Amino acid sequence: MFTAKDRAAAWDLIADLLDSGLDDVRAIGLAADMFKHRGNRAAAMVLGYLRASFAAGDFEDRMASVTKGAEALVFSNAGRVTGAVVYRGAARVLRNQRAIRDAVVDATAKPAALSLVLIALLVLMGLRMFPTFEELLPRDDWPQITKTVAAISDFLISGGVWAAGGFAAFVVAIAISLPLLAAVDGPFRHIRASLDRFPPWSFYRLQTGAAFSFAVVEIGRAGGTLL
C-alpha cells in the first residue's frame, strides 16, 4: 500500500533526484528501484505506474488516481512549474497534514483515556467499595453525592454490555460519517454544515481546511495558480 508516509518520502526523493539533474522518467524510475530494494513493492509498483505515464502521455490523470485532496491539488500544477518544487511541496503538504492529525489525536486521546480510567474506577467502586458501605450504613442514609456516584456505578455494571455496544456503535458511526459528510457536493452537505460546529466533525473540517491552505501556499511558492 502506497501510504501517505511513503508518498512523502517518495516525493522528497524524486525532488532530490530532479535537483541532481535527472529527468522525470529516470528520477521516478530510480525512486521505484530504491523502494523495491527496501522491500516496499507496493510503492515501487505505483511509482512504476507513474513512470510509464510519460510514454502514455497521461501523467496528470495517473497522478490524480494516486493522490488525493490537497496533495492532488499541488500536483495539478505539475505541468506549469518546476517538477522538483512540486514534488517537494506535495511532501510538505503531507507532513503538515500528518502533524495536524497527530495534534488532534493527541488532544482527544488523553481525555478519552482519562474517561476510560474513570469508568473503570466507577465499576471497581461498585463491585468492591459500595457493597461494603451498604453493610455499614443503609444507602438511604448516604450523602447525596455518594448515592449519585453509586447509581452511576450500578448502571455501568448492570448495563455494561449495552453501554459498551452503544459506545462502539457511536465510534463506528462517527468513523463512517466523517468522510461521508465531508463531500462538498454530497447528499448530506446540509447535515454537514450543522455538524461542522461540533467535535469531532469540527476537527475534520479543521484538518481539511488547513490542508487546503497548505496546498495553496505550496502552489504559490512554486509559482503556480489555482486557475
Backbone torsions as a table, in degrees:
resi	resn	phi	psi	omega
1	MET	NA	132.2	-178.6
2	PHE	-88.4	84.1	-173.9
3	THR	-74.1	170.1	178.0
4	ALA	-61.1	-38.1	177.9
5	LYS	-64.0	-42.0	177.7
6	ASP	-64.2	-41.4	-178.4
7	ARG	-64.7	-42.9	179.0
8	ALA	-59.7	-43.6	178.5
9	ALA	-65.2	-40.4	-179.5
10	ALA	-65.8	-44.5	-178.7
11	TRP	-64.5	-40.5	177.2
12	ASP	-62.2	-43.1	-179.7
13	LEU	-63.8	-45.5	179.9
14	ILE	-63.3	-40.2	178.2
15	ALA	-60.9	-42.7	178.6
16	ASP	-63.6	-40.6	179.7
17	LEU	-67.2	-38.0	176.9
18	LEU	-65.5	-40.1	178.2
19	ASP	-64.7	-26.5	-179.6
20	SER	-78.7	-6.6	176.2
21	GLY	113.4	-4.0	178.5
22	LEU	-74.9	153.1	173.6
23	ASP	-83.5	174.2	-174.6
24	ASP	-60.5	-43.4	-176.5
25	VAL	-62.3	-47.2	-178.8
26	ARG	-69.4	-38.1	-179.2
27	ALA	-64.3	-46.9	-179.7
28	ILE	-68.2	-38.9	178.0
29	GLY	-62.9	-42.2	178.5
30	LEU	-66.5	-38.8	176.8
31	ALA	-62.3	-40.7	177.9
32	ALA	-61.8	-42.4	179.0
33	ASP	-62.9	-39.3	-178.9
34	MET	-67.3	-41.3	177.7
35	PHE	-66.5	-38.1	177.6
36	LYS	-64.0	-39.7	179.0
37	HIS	-64.5	-31.2	178.5
38	ARG	-78.5	-7.4	-179.7
39	GLY	95.3	3.9	179.8
40	ASN	-95.0	81.0	-175.7
41	ARG	-69.9	-31.4	179.9
42	ALA	-63.2	-46.8	178.4
43	ALA	-64.1	-39.9	179.5
44	ALA	-62.4	-40.0	179.5
45	MET	-65.6	-41.7	179.8
46	VAL	-65.5	-43.1	178.8
47	LEU	-65.2	-36.6	174.8
48	GLY	-64.1	-38.0	176.3
49	TYR	-62.0	-41.6	178.5
50	LEU	-69.3	-38.3	-179.9
51	ARG	-61.4	-39.8	-179.3
52	ALA	-68.4	-15.7	-176.9
53	SER	-68.7	-24.0	-179.2
54	PHE	-69.2	-34.0	175.8
55	ALA	-74.8	-34.3	-179.0
56	ALA	-82.1	-18.4	179.3
57	GLY	76.1	25.2	-179.6
58	ASP	-129.9	43.2	-177.1
59	PHE	-57.9	-48.1	-176.5
60	GLU	-62.1	-39.6	179.7
61	ASP	-66.1	-43.1	-179.6
62	ARG	-68.5	-39.5	178.5
63	MET	-65.0	-36.8	178.4
64	ALA	-64.7	-29.3	179.0
65	SER	-79.3	-19.0	-178.6
66	VAL	-93.5	-36.8	-177.4
67	THR	-102.7	174.1	179.2
68	LYS	-156.4	161.0	174.0
69	GLY	61.2	-136.6	-176.3
70	ALA	-62.5	-35.9	178.7
71	GLU	-60.8	-45.0	179.1
72	ALA	-64.8	-34.3	179.1
73	LEU	-63.4	-39.5	177.0
74	VAL	-62.6	-44.1	-178.2
75	PHE	-72.6	-14.1	177.9
76	SER	-66.1	-15.8	177.7
77	ASN	-100.1	11.8	-173.3
78	ALA	-61.0	-29.1	-178.0
79	GLY	-84.3	-5.9	-175.0
80	ARG	-112.4	-12.4	-178.2
81	VAL	-132.9	172.8	-178.9
82	THR	-60.4	132.3	-175.9
83	GLY	-57.3	-45.1	-177.2
84	ALA	-60.3	-39.0	-179.8
85	VAL	-64.7	-39.8	-179.9
86	VAL	-65.6	-47.9	-179.5
87	TYR	-61.4	-44.1	-179.0
88	ARG	-67.4	-36.5	177.1
89	GLY	-65.1	-40.5	177.8
90	ALA	-63.5	-38.6	178.1
91	ALA	-64.1	-40.5	178.4
92	ARG	-64.9	-40.0	178.1
93	VAL	-59.8	-45.1	179.9
94	LEU	-63.0	-41.8	179.8
95	ARG	-67.3	-38.8	178.4
96	ASN	-66.6	-39.3	176.3
97	GLN	-60.6	-42.8	179.7
98	ARG	-64.7	-39.4	179.5
99	ALA	-63.3	-41.6	178.3
100	ILE	-66.0	-44.6	179.9
101	ARG	-61.4	-42.1	178.9
102	ASP	-64.5	-37.8	179.1
103	ALA	-65.7	-41.0	178.9
104	VAL	-65.9	-43.6	179.1
105	VAL	-62.2	-42.0	179.9
106	ASP	-64.5	-38.1	-178.7
107	ALA	-70.2	-29.0	-177.9
108	THR	-97.2	-24.6	-176.5
109	ALA	-69.6	-39.3	-178.0
110	LYS	-64.3	-48.4	175.3
111	PRO	-60.5	-37.1	178.9
112	ALA	-64.7	-41.8	179.0
113	ALA	-65.0	-41.2	178.2
114	LEU	-64.4	-36.4	178.1
115	SER	-64.3	-41.7	178.2
116	LEU	-64.1	-39.6	177.5
117	VAL	-63.6	-41.0	179.3
118	LEU	-63.8	-42.4	178.6
119	ILE	-62.4	-44.7	178.6
120	ALA	-61.2	-38.5	179.2
121	LEU	-65.9	-41.3	179.0
122	LEU	-64.5	-41.1	178.3
123	VAL	-64.0	-43.2	179.3
124	LEU	-62.9	-40.3	177.8
125	MET	-63.8	-39.2	-180.0
126	GLY	-68.1	-30.1	-178.9
127	LEU	-85.9	-31.6	-172.6
128	ARG	-112.7	-50.3	-168.6
129	MET	-83.3	-50.4	-175.1
130	PHE	-63.6	-38.4	174.9
131	PRO	-59.1	-36.8	177.3
132	THR	-66.9	-40.1	177.4
133	PHE	-59.2	-41.6	-177.5
134	GLU	-66.3	-27.8	176.3
135	GLU	-69.6	-26.4	-178.7
136	LEU	-93.3	-33.1	-175.1
137	LEU	-151.0	129.9	178.4
138	PRO	-56.4	146.8	-176.9
139	ARG	-61.7	-31.6	180.0
140	ASP	-62.5	-22.0	-179.0
141	ASP	-94.5	1.4	179.7
142	TRP	-73.6	156.2	171.6
143	PRO	-61.5	152.1	-174.6
144	GLN	-59.3	-40.9	-178.9
145	ILE	-63.5	-37.6	179.1
146	THR	-68.2	-40.5	178.0
147	LYS	-63.9	-37.9	179.7
148	THR	-65.1	-46.0	178.8
149	VAL	-62.7	-40.1	179.1
150	ALA	-64.5	-38.1	178.8
151	ALA	-64.9	-41.6	177.5
152	ILE	-63.6	-41.9	178.7
153	SER	-62.2	-43.5	178.2
154	ASP	-61.1	-40.1	179.8
155	PHE	-63.4	-43.4	-179.7
156	LEU	-64.2	-36.7	-179.1
157	ILE	-73.7	-47.2	-176.5
158	SER	-73.5	-33.9	-178.1
159	GLY	-112.2	29.4	-176.1
160	GLY	-59.2	-43.2	-178.8
161	VAL	-64.7	-44.7	179.9
162	TRP	-65.7	-40.8	179.4
163	ALA	-63.8	-43.0	179.1
164	ALA	-65.2	-41.5	178.2
165	GLY	-64.4	-41.7	178.1
166	GLY	-64.0	-40.9	178.9
167	PHE	-65.5	-42.4	178.9
168	ALA	-62.8	-41.7	178.4
169	ALA	-63.8	-37.4	178.7
170	PHE	-64.1	-43.9	179.6
171	VAL	-63.6	-43.6	179.4
172	VAL	-63.6	-41.9	179.6
173	ALA	-61.2	-41.0	178.5
174	ILE	-66.3	-44.7	-178.9
175	ALA	-60.3	-36.2	179.6
176	ILE	-77.5	-39.3	-173.3
177	SER	-74.1	-28.6	-176.4
178	LEU	-57.9	-58.0	178.8
179	PRO	-70.2	-30.6	-178.6
180	LEU	-66.0	-45.1	-178.2
181	LEU	-78.9	-11.8	-176.9
182	ALA	-78.0	-17.0	-178.0
183	ALA	-63.6	121.1	-176.0
184	VAL	-62.1	-39.3	-178.0
185	ASP	-106.0	19.3	-178.7
186	GLY	-76.6	168.5	-177.7
187	PRO	-69.5	-15.9	-176.9
188	PHE	-107.4	21.9	-174.1
189	ARG	-63.8	-30.1	179.6
190	HIS	-71.8	-36.7	175.8
191	ILE	-66.2	-40.6	-179.6
192	ARG	-60.0	-39.6	-179.0
193	ALA	-59.7	-31.0	178.0
194	SER	-81.8	-43.0	-177.2
195	LEU	-71.4	-21.9	-178.4
196	ASP	-59.7	-15.5	-179.0
197	ARG	-85.2	-7.4	-174.6
198	PHE	-123.8	144.5	173.1
199	PRO	-70.3	150.0	2.6
200	PRO	-86.9	-3.3	-178.7
201	TRP	-64.3	-32.5	178.0
202	SER	-66.2	-33.2	176.5
203	PHE	-66.2	-39.2	179.2
204	TYR	-64.4	-40.2	177.5
205	ARG	-64.7	-41.3	177.6
206	LEU	-58.8	-46.6	-179.0
207	GLN	-63.6	-44.0	-178.8
208	THR	-66.3	-44.9	179.8
209	GLY	-64.4	-41.6	178.9
210	ALA	-65.3	-39.5	179.1
211	ALA	-62.5	-41.0	177.9
212	PHE	-63.5	-41.9	178.8
213	SER	-61.9	-42.6	177.5
214	PHE	-61.1	-40.6	-179.6
215	ALA	-63.9	-42.5	179.0
216	VAL	-62.1	-42.2	178.2
217	VAL	-60.5	-45.2	-178.4
218	GLU	-67.1	-37.4	177.7
219	ILE	-64.6	-43.8	177.2
220	GLY	-64.1	-39.2	178.7
221	ARG	-63.3	-33.7	-179.6
222	ALA	-82.3	-7.9	-180.0
223	GLY	89.1	13.4	179.7
224	GLY	-95.1	-178.0	178.1
225	THR	-136.9	166.3	177.7
226	LEU	-84.3	-11.7	-176.7
227	LEU	-97.7	NA	NA
